[in-house]
Amino acid sequence: MNIKIIFNVIGFLLILTGLLMLPGIPFSIYYKDDDIISLLISSLITIITGVALWFFTKDADKSNLGKREGYLIVTLGWIFMSAFGSIPFLIHGSIPSFTDAFFETMSGFTTTGATIIGDIEKLPSGLLFWRSMTQWIGGMGIIVLSLAIMPLLGIGGMQLFSAEVPGITKDKFHPRVKETAKRLWGIYVIFTAAEVLFLVIGGLSLFDAINHSFTTMATGGFSTKNASTAYYDSIFVQYVFIFFMFLAGTNFSLHYFALHGNFEVFKKNTEFKLYVSFLIGATLIVMFIHRPHHNFSFEESFRQTLFHVTSLVTTTGFVSSDYENWAPFSRIVFFVLLFIGGCTGSTGGGIKFARHSLMLKNSWLEFKRLIHPRAIIPVRFNEKAVSQEIISNVQAFFMIYILIFIIGALILSLSGLDFFTAIGASATCLGNVGPGLGVVGPVGNFSTLPDFDKWVLSVFMLIGRLEIFTVLVMLSPSFWKK
Amino acid sequence: MNIKIIFNVIGFLLILTGLLMLPGIPFSIYYKDDDIISLLISSLITIITGVALWFFTKDADKSNLGKREGYLIVTLGWIFMSAFGSIPFLIHGSIPSFTDAFFETMSGFTTTGATIIGDIEKLPSGLLFWRSMTQWIGGMGIIVLSLAIMPLLGIGGMQLFSAEVPGITKDKFHPRVKETAKRLWGIYVIFTAAEVLFLVIGGLSLFDAINHSFTTMATGGFSTKNASTAYYDSIFVQYVFIFFMFLAGTNFSLHYFALHGNFEVFKKNTEFKLYVSFLIGATLIVMFIHRPHHNFSFEESFRQTLFHVTSLVTTTGFVSSDYENWAPFSRIVFFVLLFIGGCTGSTGGGIKFARHSLMLKNSWLEFKRLIHPRAIIPVRFNEKAVSQEIISNVQAFFMIYILIFIIGALILSLSGLDFFTAIGASATCLGNVGPGLGVVGPVGNFSTLPDFDKWVLSVFMLIGRLEIFTVLVMLSPSFWKK
């Protein structure tokens, strides 16, 4: 194991983290908030640690970066960034407990959006900005990881697209990865800027617009308001959120092609078609069932339903009303939605449509295989046959995902959480969604959970965000063998 | 499609069904009950219909019995038997609604044990006996019974055997299906007789002993008492139930070898080892967690927990106390147990240990495969490598199972059932367990559910009992193509 290169990269990530704590300071100055010193000190601590790590490992053998090092860099990187990212909250004192601050920052970097803060509006603007920034960085990070790096490690749903995405070759870190990463960041920045513009037009302050755009494009779901996006009752603003959540949940390589005038890719992409059909289908079904239970107008019923379906499916977790008191049917639907996830190569978490699609197709073909036992009937995805290895990997992913969810629910219930809260918290953190059921439902938060549970859920957020294998592969003895 | 042979066999099944309504009559005479005429008339109607069907199709081409016919015979056979099996309840008037009577009989034949009867003790003994009999027949499988005694079906026997006992380990221990079927029934009868003996020693009346032995060995769970087996507070009787539930949840081919002195098979059988470890593990975990919440003695805590774990895992569904007011942790465990199921080749329903074992092993190997992408690492089961086709089939089974469970919960919640009741009813009927959560929990019953839900759940019981593919393959267009 090349330990030096691992800490060299982590050092660099910390320098970056430290620098990104600073852009919120102008807002603190403008709003006359008391968090400027805290941010400066935190930034300094983080940058100095980063520089030190980087300096002491600068003789690392950079040509010797294998798969194992890749897994370790990604996992440890996220943990280090969350640990250092929680310093501003601690120094300022607005989140005095390290457990809470770590949970909040991990929830940020993993774009989960689960929060332990009861009164968000009390936070100074610099800290709020940093909190949204963690999501924006996390969102960006995951796109680059899933499109450019995970396929090289042999994991992630993007293996399916390897032929389509520029810059991905199976064997080693290709020089074009850098090019890919740059392009994806470009799209990310453009979309974020566009959302800021629309939100400002919709009446949000520049500060709120930037914060919400950060957390929308990351499918994160942190808000600067206690009522989350339900604070904004403008119909226009709500549709803007829906539209950009939808974009954020889409594979960014499709956006890349679209921005270059090739819209055909959307039509040919199996996952995207399933994504759109599912959003429409789930919205219509819930709306149809849910509507008689409320006195909403047709448009309001449609908008509220589409909002929540999009928010949960893309794993954003914005809330526009308390869906927990909707009909039992809608509650079960919303719980199931915690297990869907966006498209691969998007900023969304969860199981993701490519996997669902492959599993459904494979299950359906099993009937055909039963009747024609001698025929070889492969699953087709994006008009190509998918190998049995990938199917097997996807199904293993699903099994482990469900297993972790169950173990999580059991561990949480051990500390006395009720059935609903336990299954909701486990599902929503693993899926990087944000709100769950019961105590941690759309109008609740995670503050009252025991510290132990917060640590468990922090690990769950990381496992979910890094698509399980990246983290859990380290539990395999083969990982540590020479 | 050879329609004639299908109805020829169904005719024979109905004759058998009609005959099996009669053995309860001596008890009705002894207890001076009022259901003798109802049973005689029902038996007559069923037998006459059976003879008519059989007579009008006796020129069927018996050499032409393929897979498709096999699936249809089994699925339709169970539906016809449940329809005719509900006649005694209807004629006697103790279950006046056809929906309820059909649900109860389907719950019997599928060995689910879900009941719509509030006051079971009011039923006359002949009907109670018939109710337990439906489970006993369903446990070993009526087709298997037919194969053992019906000479005609020799040629297509395997098609029927594999459609009714779909499993994944096709360990016929005799080349001739008829011989296998006979031996299986032999063991089944011996075990049932042994349990009757033990229960009579434990103080049960002969009538109660036979009824409960029928429903234990079938992993059915119907009781003649309103309080289910909690009625018997004898420690000895409770351990007898635990022991025979355990036997019933074991692969019967292992019992066959054991009865011939070969006990090695238990040690070599991957599934059996997992079954035993899981029962012990789950019991210890629940006991450890659950105990501080109650003032049970160590022995009582152990017995109650082992009882419920065994009852739910083997899909029997006997109840020895209301576990719904145990700690949240135990409730989640018990809910998860609805998805376990006994061993393949047992009378238990559910997903079954062989499948869980294969999926867990395959998922675990996925980590190894990630690190050694070029190595071919097969799953090993019973010391043999398992083909990718079987793994794929098992994973498809799991996916479809979960999907049907979710669809079921959604359909049930549509009719206004609460979250708990909806997920509990869907899981317990699909898994052929019996009790669920909430309204349909261990001390509740299914009587208050809307008729529509009862039909849905009847279908679910059948789908679960015939291991999904046997029933659902008919939805595939390929099934109906020439």
Contacts between the chains, C-beta under 8 A, distances in Angstrom:
chain1	res1	chain2	res2	distance
A	67	B	371	7.3
A	68	B	371	7.7
A	153	B	370	7.9
A	154	B	370	5.6
A	154	B	373	5.5
A	155	B	370	6.6
A	289	B	414	6.4
A	327	B	413	7.6
A	328	B	413	4.4
A	328	B	416	7.0
A	328	B	417	6.6
A	328	B	418	5.5
A	328	B	419	5.4
A	328	B	422	6.6
A	329	B	410	6.4
A	329	B	413	4.3
A	329	B	414	5.2
A	331	B	413	7.7
A	331	B	419	5.8
A	332	B	409	5.5
A	332	B	410	5.7
A	332	B	413	5.1
A	332	B	419	6.2
A	332	B	422	6.5
A	332	B	423	7.3
A	333	B	410	6.7
A	335	B	419	8.0
A	336	B	406	5.8
A	336	B	410	7.8
A	359	B	395	7.8
A	359	B	396	8.0
A	359	B	399	5.0
A	360	B	399	7.3
A	360	B	403	7.9
A	362	B	392	6.7
A	362	B	395	7.6
A	362	B	396	5.8
A	362	B	399	7.7
A	363	B	396	4.1
A	363	B	399	4.6
A	363	B	400	5.1
A	363	B	403	7.7
A	364	B	476	7.9
A	366	B	392	7.2
A	366	B	393	5.9
A	366	B	396	3.9
A	366	B	397	7.7
A	366	B	400	7.9
A	366	B	469	7.3
A	367	B	469	6.9
A	367	B	472	6.8
A	367	B	473	5.1
A	367	B	475	7.4
A	367	B	476	3.9
A	367	B	478	7.0
A	367	B	479	7.5
A	368	B	476	6.3
A	368	B	478	5.1
A	369	B	389	7.7
A	369	B	393	7.6
A	370	B	469	5.8
A	370	B	473	5.5
A	370	B	476	8.0
A	371	B	67	7.0
A	371	B	68	7.6
A	371	B	473	6.8
A	371	B	476	6.8
A	371	B	478	4.8
A	371	B	479	5.9
A	372	B	478	6.9
A	388	B	388	5.3
A	388	B	392	6.9
A	389	B	369	7.7
A	391	B	392	6.5
A	392	B	362	6.7
A	392	B	366	7.2
A	392	B	388	6.9
A	392	B	391	6.6
A	392	B	392	7.2
A	392	B	395	7.7
A	393	B	366	5.9
A	393	B	369	7.6
A	395	B	359	7.8
A	395	B	362	7.6
A	395	B	392	7.7
A	395	B	395	4.0
A	395	B	398	8.0
A	395	B	399	7.5
A	396	B	359	8.0
A	396	B	362	5.9
A	396	B	363	4.1
A	396	B	366	3.9
A	397	B	366	7.8
A	398	B	395	8.0
A	398	B	399	7.3
A	399	B	359	5.1
A	399	B	360	7.4
A	399	B	362	7.7
A	399	B	363	4.7
A	399	B	395	7.4
A	399	B	398	7.3
A	400	B	363	5.1
A	400	B	366	7.9
A	402	B	402	7.7
A	403	B	360	7.9
A	403	B	363	7.7
A	406	B	336	5.7
A	409	B	332	5.5
A	410	B	329	6.4
A	410	B	332	5.7
A	410	B	333	6.7
A	410	B	336	7.8
A	413	B	327	7.6
A	413	B	328	4.3
A	413	B	329	4.3
A	413	B	331	7.7
A	413	B	332	5.1
A	414	B	289	6.4
A	414	B	329	5.2
A	416	B	328	7.0
A	417	B	328	6.7
A	418	B	328	5.5
A	419	B	328	5.4
A	419	B	331	5.8
A	419	B	332	6.2
A	419	B	420	7.7
A	420	B	419	7.7
A	422	B	328	6.5
A	422	B	332	6.5
A	423	B	332	7.3
A	469	B	366	7.3
A	469	B	367	7.0
A	469	B	370	5.9
A	472	B	367	6.8
A	473	B	367	5.1
A	473	B	370	5.6
A	473	B	371	6.9
A	475	B	367	7.4
A	476	B	364	8.0
A	476	B	367	3.9
A	476	B	368	6.3
A	476	B	370	8.0
A	476	B	371	6.8
A	478	B	367	7.0
A	478	B	368	5.1
A	478	B	371	4.7
A	478	B	372	6.9
A	479	B	367	7.5
A	479	B	371	5.9
